[in-house]
Amino acid sequence: MNANNPANDVYMYETEIADKRDDLFYEITTTGSASGYSLHDLIETVDDEYKDNIISMLMVGNDDVKEYAKEHLLESFKEMLDDDAILEIYIDDKSEF
């Protein structure tokens, strides 16, 4: 293993992972896609029991209800893209420059 490879230690990149996750989530929820993932992919990860409620909250809810729905979507997003996946995207993005 290469000790200089960021993928070898996710914990050294906690801040970068958190920032990248926030950026990706924002991009997906505002534009519909980011880094090969779509809003549809995100909605698919939401438990069917909550899916209709989340969509309704986002469409007709007040600001508090919409914020709750976004928090639930963020939790689903974290399940869809764990720290290792976010770090991989972060590394790929950095290597493009």
Residue pairs with C-beta under 8 A, 6 or more apart in sequence:
1 8
2 8
6 12
6 13
6 87
6 90
6 91
7 84
7 87
7 88
7 91
10 17
10 83
10 84
10 87
13 87
13 90
16 87
16 90
17 83
17 86
17 87
17 90
20 86
20 87
20 89
20 90
20 93
21 77
21 78
21 81
21 86
23 34
24 34
24 35
24 37
24 77
24 81
24 86
24 89
25 73
25 74
25 77
27 33
27 34
28 34
28 37
28 38
28 39
28 42
28 77
29 39
29 42
29 70
29 73
32 38
32 39
33 39
35 89
35 93
37 80
37 81
41 80
42 73
42 76
42 77
42 80
43 51
43 54
43 55
45 76
45 77
45 79
45 80
46 54
46 72
46 73
46 76
50 72
53 69
54 69
54 72
54 73
57 65
57 66
57 68
57 69
58 66
58 69
58 70
61 68
61 69
81 89
